[in-house]
């Protein structure tokens, strides 16, 4: 079963795997926005990238509060595209709250970005590009841990 974990945003962190062995996980950041493109192009690009991974299940970080209006609009757009895509293609999907992911990663539900990255370096033996990739790795790890429990 291929599981795709996403930290939704214009710089979308992703991590996916077919196994529980974190050394084999694929991860990175999709830069979805491009200068000079129409607003909707980022959502088309996102849809295409998700379909390219061909997941059997998707898990994403559920964000209930955003700092700015544009971030909220972006998140809502990506979430709408993702859930519609999953429904259309029969892909299962779940969400995990921000605090749950942070507590799983660091033991603190309000951990800051540097702590999440440092914990990812230690746990996954790789240096993530940024906090988006680190978050995606932790979302995947948290999902797998919840399934195993």
Backbone as a printed PyTorch tensor [residue, N CA C, xyz], in Angstrom:
tensor([[[  0.8420,  -1.1770,   0.0000],
         [  0.0000,   0.0000,   0.0000],
         [  0.8890,   1.2430,   0.0000]],

        [[  0.6650,   2.1310,  -0.9360],
         [  1.4340,   3.3810,  -1.0210],
         [  0.7030,   4.4700,  -0.2480]],

        [[  1.3940,   5.0330,   0.7330],
         [  0.8370,   6.1010,   1.5600],
         [  1.5750,   7.3930,   1.2520]],

        [[  0.8100,   8.4470,   1.0060],
         [  1.3450,   9.7780,   0.7330],
         [  0.9480,  10.7070,   1.8640]],

        [[  1.9330,  11.3370,   2.4850],
         [  1.6920,  12.3160,   3.5460],
         [  2.0040,  13.7030,   3.0110]],

        [[  1.1260,  14.6720,   3.3470],
         [  1.2670,  16.0200,   2.8040],
         [  1.1580,  17.0860,   3.8760]],

        [[  2.0450,  18.0700,   3.7660],
         [  1.9590,  19.3140,   4.5270],
         [  1.5250,  20.3600,   3.5000]],

        [[  0.2220,  20.5940,   3.4260],
         [ -0.3730,  21.3910,   2.3570],
         [  0.0580,  22.8500,   2.4010]],

        [[  0.4050,  23.3910,   1.2380],
         [  0.7700,  24.7940,   1.1140],
         [  1.4450,  25.0420,  -0.2240]],

        [[  1.7800,  26.2910,  -0.4860],
         [  2.4630,  26.6630,  -1.7160],
         [  3.8060,  25.9720,  -1.8590]],

        [[  4.4560,  25.7380,  -0.7330],
         [  5.6270,  24.8560,  -0.6640],
         [  5.1280,  23.6320,   0.0880]],

        [[  4.6730,  22.6640,  -0.6740],
         [  3.9810,  21.4940,  -0.1330],
         [  4.9860,  20.4060,   0.2120]],

        [[  5.1150,  20.1300,   1.4940],
         [  5.9670,  19.0250,   1.9160],
         [  5.2760,  17.7100,   1.5990]],

        [[  6.0450,  16.7480,   1.0970],
         [  5.4790,  15.4270,   0.8180],
         [  6.4270,  14.3400,   1.3000]],

        [[  5.8500,  13.2220,   1.6600],
         [  6.6050,  12.0130,   1.9820],
         [  5.7130,  10.8430,   1.6100]],

        [[  6.2740,   9.8770,   0.9240],
         [  5.4810,   8.6990,   0.5760],
         [  6.3210,   7.4410,   0.6760]],

        [[  5.6030,   6.3460,   0.8810],
         [  6.2770,   5.0710,   1.0480],
         [  5.3700,   3.9170,   0.6710]],

        [[  6.0030,   2.8160,   0.3720],
         [  5.3120,   1.5440,   0.1890],
         [  5.6340,   0.6090,   1.3510]],

        [[  6.5330,   1.0500,   2.2630],
         [  6.9700,   0.2130,   3.3870],
         [  7.0050,   1.0490,   4.6700]],

        [[  7.2410,   0.3850,   5.7840],
         [  7.3980,   1.1040,   7.0570],
         [  8.8480,   1.4590,   7.3320]],

        [[  9.7740,   1.0350,   6.4770],
         [ 11.1920,   1.3310,   6.6530],
         [ 11.4810,   2.7690,   6.2380]],

        [[ 11.6980,   3.6580,   7.2060],
         [ 11.8360,   5.0790,   6.8850],
         [ 13.0620,   5.3870,   6.0170]],

        [[ 14.0400,   4.4900,   5.9630],
         [ 15.2110,   4.7130,   5.1110],
         [ 14.8340,   4.6890,   3.6290]],

        [[ 13.6920,   4.0740,   3.3020],
         [ 13.2810,   3.9740,   1.8970],
         [ 12.2210,   5.0060,   1.5180]],

        [[ 11.8330,   5.8540,   2.4450],
         [ 10.7900,   6.8400,   2.1630],
         [ 11.2770,   7.8870,   1.1680]],

        [[ 10.3890,   8.3080,   0.3200],
         [ 10.6500,   9.4030,  -0.6150],
         [ 10.0530,  10.6710,  -0.0180]],

        [[ 10.7930,  11.7530,  -0.0650],
         [ 10.2700,  12.9910,   0.5090],
         [ 10.9010,  14.1940,  -0.1680]],

        [[ 10.2690,  15.3360,   0.0400],
         [ 10.7720,  16.5700,  -0.5330],
         [  9.7420,  17.6640,  -0.4200]],

        [[  9.8710,  18.6550,  -1.2850],
         [  8.9650,  19.8000,  -1.2900],
         [  8.5590,  20.0700,  -2.7340]],

        [[  7.2620,  20.2140,  -2.9390],
         [  6.7540,  20.6410,  -4.2340],
         [  6.5300,  22.1460,  -4.1740]],

        [[  7.2350,  22.9070,  -4.9860],
         [  6.9900,  24.3490,  -5.0960],
         [  5.8770,  24.5350,  -6.1090]],

        [[  4.7040,  24.8640,  -5.6250],
         [  3.5130,  24.8610,  -6.4700],
         [  3.2100,  26.1990,  -7.1180]],

        [[  3.7630,  27.2730,  -6.6180],
         [  3.4770,  28.5960,  -7.1700],
         [  4.5910,  29.0080,  -8.1290]],

        [[  4.2080,  29.6710,  -9.1980],
         [  5.1550,  30.1920, -10.1820],
         [  4.7740,  31.6280, -10.4940]],

        [[  5.7500,  32.4660, -10.6070],
         [  5.5170,  33.8650, -10.9340],
         [  4.8820,  33.9780, -12.3250]],

        [[  3.8780,  34.8110, -12.4340],
         [  3.2470,  35.0660, -13.7160],
         [  2.1580,  34.0890, -14.1120]],

        [[  1.9260,  33.0570, -13.3080],
         [  0.8760,  32.0990, -13.6190],
         [ -0.4380,  32.4940, -12.9640]],

        [[ -1.5160,  32.0340, -13.5230],
         [ -2.8250,  32.2430, -12.9270],
         [ -2.9410,  31.4850, -11.6160]],

        [[ -3.8420,  31.9690, -10.7530],
         [ -4.0400,  31.3950,  -9.4190],
         [ -4.3440,  29.9040,  -9.4730]],

        [[ -5.1530,  29.4770, -10.4150],
         [ -5.5810,  28.0830, -10.4820],
         [ -4.5150,  27.1040, -10.9230]],

        [[ -3.4680,  27.6030, -11.5600],
         [ -2.4180,  26.7130, -12.0670],
         [ -1.7530,  25.9260, -10.9460]],

        [[ -1.5930,  26.5530,  -9.7770],
         [ -0.9650,  25.8540,  -8.6370],
         [ -1.7750,  24.6260,  -8.2370]],

        [[ -3.1130,  24.7260,  -8.3510],
         [ -3.9760,  23.6170,  -7.9700],
         [ -3.9360,  22.4960,  -9.0050]],

        [[ -3.8170,  22.8610, -10.2780],
         [ -3.6510,  21.8630, -11.3400],
         [ -2.3280,  21.1250, -11.1430]],

        [[ -1.2670,  21.8700, -10.8570],
         [  0.0520,  21.2720, -10.6280],
         [  0.0000,  20.3160,  -9.4370]],

        [[ -0.6540,  20.7420,  -8.3630],
         [ -0.7870,  19.9100,  -7.1660],
         [ -1.5100,  18.6000,  -7.5040]],

        [[ -2.6460,  18.6990,  -8.1940],
         [ -3.4110,  17.5120,  -8.5750],
         [ -2.5390,  16.5480,  -9.3800]],

        [[ -1.8070,  17.0820, -10.3490],
         [ -0.9660,  16.2410, -11.2000],
         [  0.1230,  15.5350, -10.3950]],

        [[  0.7240,  16.2330,  -9.4500],
         [  1.7810,  15.6340,  -8.6300],
         [  1.2380,  14.5280,  -7.7330]],

        [[  0.0710,  14.7380,  -7.1550],
         [ -0.5380,  13.6910,  -6.3230],
         [ -0.8280,  12.4620,  -7.1790]],

        [[ -1.4090,  12.6610,  -8.3450],
         [ -1.7110,  11.5350,  -9.2280],
         [ -0.4480,  10.8120,  -9.6910]],

        [[  0.6430,  11.5550,  -9.8670],
         [  1.9130,  10.9520, -10.2760],
         [  2.4300,   9.9750,  -9.2170]],

        [[  2.2460,  10.3050,  -7.9500],
         [  2.6650,   9.4080,  -6.8640],
         [  1.7880,   8.1550,  -6.8390]],

        [[  0.5440,   8.2710,  -7.2530],
         [ -0.4180,   7.1590,  -7.3050],
         [ -0.6100,   6.4970,  -5.9330]],

        [[ -1.0310,   7.2810,  -4.9460],
         [ -1.1860,   6.7130,  -3.6070],
         [ -2.4480,   5.8580,  -3.4660]],

        [[ -2.3920,   4.9240,  -2.5190],
         [ -3.5710,   4.1620,  -2.1260],
         [ -4.2630,   4.8410,  -0.9480]],

        [[ -3.4970,   5.6460,  -0.2150],
         [ -4.0180,   6.3750,   0.9380],
         [ -3.2450,   7.6770,   1.0540]],

        [[ -3.9420,   8.7370,   1.4730],
         [ -3.3290,  10.0470,   1.6820],
         [ -3.6080,  10.4700,   3.1160]],

        [[ -2.6060,  11.0270,   3.7460],
         [ -2.7750,  11.6050,   5.0750],
         [ -2.1920,  13.0080,   5.0280]],

        [[ -2.9050,  13.9520,   5.6220],
         [ -2.4710,  15.3440,   5.5790],
         [ -2.6240,  15.9670,   6.9640]],

        [[ -1.8910,  17.0560,   7.1680],
         [ -1.9570,  17.7800,   8.4320],
         [ -3.1810,  18.6860,   8.4250]],

        [[ -4.0310,  18.4960,   9.4220],
         [ -5.2430,  19.2940,   9.5390],
         [ -4.9340,  20.5810,  10.2900]],

        [[ -5.0000,  21.6990,   9.5770],
         [ -4.7080,  23.0130,  10.1470],
         [ -6.0350,  23.7200,  10.3990]],

        [[ -6.2650,  24.1270,  11.6170],
         [ -7.5200,  24.7800,  11.9830],
         [ -7.4120,  26.3000,  12.0640]],

        [[ -6.1640,  26.8170,  12.0480],
         [ -5.9750,  28.2620,  12.1660],
         [ -4.7950,  28.6810,  11.3030]],

        [[ -4.9600,  29.7700,  10.5820],
         [ -3.9050,  30.2860,   9.7130],
         [ -3.5490,  31.7080,  10.1130]],

        [[ -2.2940,  32.0610,   9.8740],
         [ -1.8070,  33.3900,  10.2190],
         [ -2.4120,  34.4510,   9.3060]],

        [[ -2.5480,  34.1460,   8.0210],
         [ -3.0430,  35.1510,   7.0780],
         [ -4.1380,  34.6180,   6.1730]],

        [[ -4.8080,  35.5370,   5.5180],
         [ -5.9130,  35.1970,   4.6300],
         [ -5.4320,  34.3790,   3.4320]],

        [[ -4.3210,  34.7860,   2.8200],
         [ -3.8300,  34.0610,   1.6490],
         [ -3.4600,  32.6270,   2.0080]],

        [[ -2.8380,  32.4220,   3.1590],
         [ -2.4950,  31.0660,   3.5950],
         [ -3.7590,  30.2240,   3.7760]],

        [[ -4.7910,  30.8240,   4.3350],
         [ -6.0560,  30.1090,   4.5230],
         [ -6.6880,  29.7400,   3.1870]],

        [[ -6.6650,  30.6810,   2.2330],
         [ -7.2210,  30.4010,   0.9100],
         [ -6.4410,  29.2840,   0.2110]],

        [[ -5.1320,  29.3620,   0.2720],
         [ -4.3020,  28.3200,  -0.3430],
         [ -4.5900,  26.9590,   0.2730]],

        [[ -4.5680,  26.8900,   1.5920],
         [ -4.8050,  25.6170,   2.2850],
         [ -6.1660,  25.0520,   1.8830]],

        [[ -7.1920,  25.8840,   1.9100],
         [ -8.5300,  25.4320,   1.5360],
         [ -8.5920,  24.9290,   0.1070]],

        [[ -7.8880,  25.6040,  -0.7910],
         [ -7.8530,  25.1600,  -2.1830],
         [ -7.1860,  23.8040,  -2.3360]],

        [[ -6.0210,  23.6480,  -1.7010],
         [ -5.3160,  22.3670,  -1.7820],
         [ -6.1380,  21.2600,  -1.1360]],

        [[ -6.7590,  21.5540,  -0.0210],
         [ -7.5680,  20.5540,   0.6700],
         [ -8.7750,  20.1530,  -0.1860]],

        [[ -9.4160,  21.1190,  -0.8140],
         [-10.5440,  20.8180,  -1.6840],
         [-10.1450,  19.9500,  -2.8700]],

        [[ -9.0350,  20.3060,  -3.5070],
         [ -8.5360,  19.5170,  -4.6350],
         [ -8.1940,  18.1080,  -4.1720]],

        [[ -7.4900,  18.0050,  -3.0440],
         [ -7.0440,  16.7060,  -2.5380],
         [ -8.2170,  15.7910,  -2.2100]],

        [[ -9.1650,  16.2910,  -1.4490],
         [-10.2750,  15.4330,  -1.0300],
         [-11.1700,  15.0610,  -2.2150]],

        [[-11.3840,  15.9850,  -3.1430],
         [-12.1700,  15.6620,  -4.3380],
         [-11.4540,  14.6060,  -5.1810]],

        [[-10.1460,  14.7520,  -5.3270],
         [ -9.3410,  13.7960,  -6.0750],
         [ -9.4200,  12.4120,  -5.4330]],

        [[ -9.2940,  12.3740,  -4.1210],
         [ -9.3730,  11.0960,  -3.4100],
         [-10.7440,  10.4510,  -3.5800]],

        [[-11.7920,  11.2390,  -3.4540],
         [-13.1500,  10.7170,  -3.6380],
         [-13.3300,  10.1890,  -5.0590]],

        [[-12.8770,  10.9480,  -6.0340],
         [-13.0460,  10.5820,  -7.4350],
         [-12.3100,   9.2960,  -7.7980]],

        [[-11.1280,   9.0840,  -7.1970],
         [-10.2910,   7.9430,  -7.5530],
         [-10.3380,   6.8150,  -6.5250]],

        [[-11.2050,   6.9190,  -5.5260],
         [-11.3270,   5.8630,  -4.5230],
         [-10.1050,   5.7190,  -3.6350]],

        [[ -9.4310,   6.8280,  -3.3800],
         [ -8.2430,   6.8410,  -2.5130],
         [ -8.6910,   7.2080,  -1.1050]],

        [[ -8.3210,   6.3920,  -0.1310],
         [ -8.6500,   6.7050,   1.2570],
         [ -7.8400,   7.8890,   1.7350]],

        [[ -8.4050,   8.6780,   2.6470],
         [ -7.6550,   9.8190,   3.1800],
         [ -8.0100,  10.0660,   4.6390]],

        [[ -7.0250,  10.5830,   5.3620],
         [ -7.1450,  10.8930,   6.7810],
         [ -6.4200,  12.1970,   7.0510]],

        [[ -6.7510,  12.7980,   8.1730],
         [ -6.0290,  13.9860,   8.6300],
         [ -5.4920,  13.7370,  10.0290]],

        [[ -4.4450,  14.4630,  10.3480],
         [ -3.8620,  14.4300,  11.6920],
         [ -3.6570,  15.8780,  12.1070]],

        [[ -4.1140,  16.2310,  13.2800],
         [ -3.9940,  17.5960,  13.7770],
         [ -2.5520,  18.0330,  13.9690]],

        [[ -2.3370,  19.3170,  13.8320],
         [ -0.9920,  19.8930,  13.9610],
         [ -0.3570,  19.5190,  15.3030]],

        [[ -1.0870,  19.7160,  16.3810],
         [ -0.5500,  19.4220,  17.7120],
         [ -0.1880,  17.9580,  17.8870]],

        [[ -0.9700,  17.0800,  17.3010],
         [ -0.6880,  15.6440,  17.3810],
         [  0.6180,  15.3090,  16.6670]],

        [[  0.8240,  15.8920,  15.4990],
         [  2.0610,  15.6540,  14.7420],
         [  3.2570,  16.1880,  15.5230]],

        [[  3.1450,  17.4040,  16.0500],
         [  4.2570,  18.0110,  16.7930],
         [  4.5860,  17.2170,  18.0550]],

        [[  3.5570,  16.7530,  18.7540],
         [  3.7880,  15.9660,  19.9720],
         [  4.4470,  14.6320,  19.6330]],

        [[  4.0130,  14.0230,  18.5430],
         [  4.6250,  12.7650,  18.0980],
         [  6.1070,  12.9760,  17.7860]],

        [[  6.4240,  14.0850,  17.1510],
         [  7.7990,  14.3480,  16.7180],
         [  8.7210,  14.7510,  17.8530]],

        [[  8.2340,  15.6080,  18.7380],
         [  9.1210,  16.2310,  19.7310],
         [  8.7040,  16.0130,  21.1790]],

        [[  7.5050,  15.4930,  21.3870],
         [  6.9900,  15.3670,  22.7460],
         [  6.2570,  16.6120,  23.2110]],

        [[  6.2710,  17.6640,  22.3850],
         [  5.6000,  18.9210,  22.7160],
         [  4.6290,  19.2810,  21.5930]],

        [[  3.3780,  19.5070,  21.9400],
         [  2.3660,  19.8170,  20.9480],
         [  2.4670,  21.2030,  20.3470]],

        [[  3.3670,  22.0260,  20.8860],
         [  3.5410,  23.3880,  20.3580],
         [  4.9720,  23.6270,  19.8760]],

        [[  5.6310,  22.5700,  19.4370],
         [  7.0300,  22.6740,  18.9890],
         [  7.1550,  23.6420,  17.8160]],

        [[  8.2660,  24.3360,  17.7840],
         [  8.5380,  25.2800,  16.7020],
         [  9.2490,  24.5600,  15.5400]],

        [[  9.3460,  25.2520,  14.4190],
         [  9.9120,  24.6620,  13.2050],
         [ 11.3260,  24.1030,  13.3970]],

        [[ 12.2550,  24.8350,  14.0360],
         [ 13.6060,  24.2800,  14.2010],
         [ 13.6170,  22.9590,  14.9820]],

        [[ 12.7510,  22.8270,  15.9630],
         [ 12.6800,  21.5840,  16.7400],
         [ 12.1610,  20.4350,  15.8840]],

        [[ 11.2030,  20.7290,  15.0080],
         [ 10.6650,  19.6990,  14.1150],
         [ 11.7340,  19.2240,  13.1300]],

        [[ 12.5140,  20.1640,  12.6170],
         [ 13.5810,  19.8130,  11.6790],
         [ 14.6590,  19.0080,  12.3840]],

        [[ 15.0770,  19.4470,  13.5680],
         [ 16.1180,  18.7360,  14.3140],
         [ 15.6750,  17.3100,  14.6530]],

        [[ 14.4270,  17.1580,  15.0470],
         [ 13.9040,  15.8260,  15.3570],
         [ 13.8720,  14.9530,  14.1060]],

        [[ 13.5660,  15.5520,  12.9670],
         [ 13.5420,  14.7970,  11.7090],
         [ 14.9410,  14.3210,  11.3330]],

        [[ 15.9270,  15.1810,  11.5000],
         [ 17.3090,  14.7970,  11.1960],
         [ 17.7020,  13.5880,  12.0410]],

        [[ 17.3540,  13.6330,  13.3180],
         [ 17.6970,  12.5350,  14.2280],
         [ 16.9380,  11.2580,  13.8790]],

        [[ 15.6520,  11.3570,  13.6590],
         [ 14.8060,  10.1670,  13.4370],
         [ 15.0000,   9.5540,  12.0600]],

        [[ 15.0790,  10.3950,  11.0400],
         [ 15.0700,   9.8850,   9.6780],
         [ 16.4510,   9.8560,   9.0220]],

        [[ 17.4720,  10.3240,   9.7410],
         [ 18.8570,  10.3020,   9.2490],
         [ 18.9840,  10.9700,   7.8870]],

        [[ 18.3020,  12.0950,   7.7430],
         [ 18.4040,  12.9130,   6.5270],
         [ 18.0920,  14.3480,   6.9170]],

        [[ 18.6150,  15.2630,   6.1540],
         [ 18.3530,  16.6770,   6.4120],
         [ 17.2490,  17.1260,   5.4630]],

        [[ 16.0720,  17.4380,   6.0060],
         [ 14.9890,  17.8990,   5.1370],
         [ 15.3160,  19.2560,   4.5200]],

        [[ 14.7350,  19.5370,   3.3440],
         [ 14.9480,  20.8220,   2.6750],
         [ 14.4990,  21.9760,   3.5510]],

        [[ 13.3910,  21.7790,   4.2370],
         [ 12.8390,  22.8210,   5.1090],
         [ 11.8010,  22.2030,   6.0410]],

        [[ 11.0960,  23.0590,   6.7640],
         [ 10.1100,  22.5730,   7.7300],
         [  8.9450,  21.8580,   7.0520]],

        [[  8.6580,  22.1700,   5.7960],
         [  7.5610,  21.5120,   5.0860],
         [  7.8560,  20.0290,   4.8580]],

        [[  9.0700,  19.7320,   4.4350],
         [  9.4580,  18.3320,   4.2580],
         [  9.5250,  17.6250,   5.6020]],

        [[ 10.0780,  18.2880,   6.6110],
         [ 10.1440,  17.6920,   7.9470],
         [  8.7410,  17.3530,   8.4460]],

        [[  7.8160,  18.2720,   8.2790],
         [  6.4420,  18.0270,   8.7120],
         [  5.8310,  16.8350,   7.9730]],

        [[  6.0510,  16.7520,   6.6620],
         [  5.4970,  15.6350,   5.8940],
         [  6.0550,  14.2940,   6.3830]],

        [[  7.3510,  14.2630,   6.6680],
         [  7.9490,  13.0340,   7.2150],
         [  7.2880,  12.6590,   8.5360]],

        [[  7.0710,  13.6530,   9.3840],
         [  6.4450,  13.3860,  10.6750],
         [  4.9770,  13.0020,  10.5410]],

        [[  4.2760,  13.5730,   9.5800],
         [  2.8780,  13.1950,   9.3440],
         [  2.8140,  11.7190,   8.9520]],

        [[  3.7050,  11.3140,   8.0580],
         [  3.7500,   9.9160,   7.6370],
         [  4.1070,   9.0080,   8.8100]],

        [[  5.1100,   9.3830,   9.5640],
         [  5.5420,   8.5820,  10.7070],
         [  4.4220,   8.4700,  11.7460]],

        [[  3.7610,   9.5580,  12.0190],
         [  2.6620,   9.5820,  12.9960],
         [  1.5130,   8.6880,  12.5080]],

        [[  1.1750,   8.7840,  11.2420],
         [  0.1110,   7.9440,  10.6780],
         [  0.4500,   6.4570,  10.8150]],

        [[  1.6680,   6.1030,  10.4680],
         [  2.0780,   4.7010,  10.5750],
         [  2.0700,   4.2230,  12.0240]],

        [[  2.4900,   5.0850,  12.9350],
         [  2.4850,   4.7220,  14.3610],
         [  1.0510,   4.5290,  14.8600]],

        [[  0.1430,   5.3700,  14.4260],
         [ -1.2660,   5.2280,  14.8200],
         [ -1.8640,   3.9400,  14.2730]],

        [[ -1.4940,   3.5930,  13.0480],
         [ -2.0010,   2.3430,  12.4500],
         [ -1.4760,   1.1170,  13.1760]],

        [[ -0.2280,   1.2030,  13.6410],
         [  0.4030,   0.0660,  14.3120],
         [ -0.1390,  -0.1430,  15.7280]],

        [[ -0.6520,   0.9280,  16.3080],
         [ -1.1310,   0.8470,  17.7170],
         [ -2.4320,   0.0700,  17.8270]]])
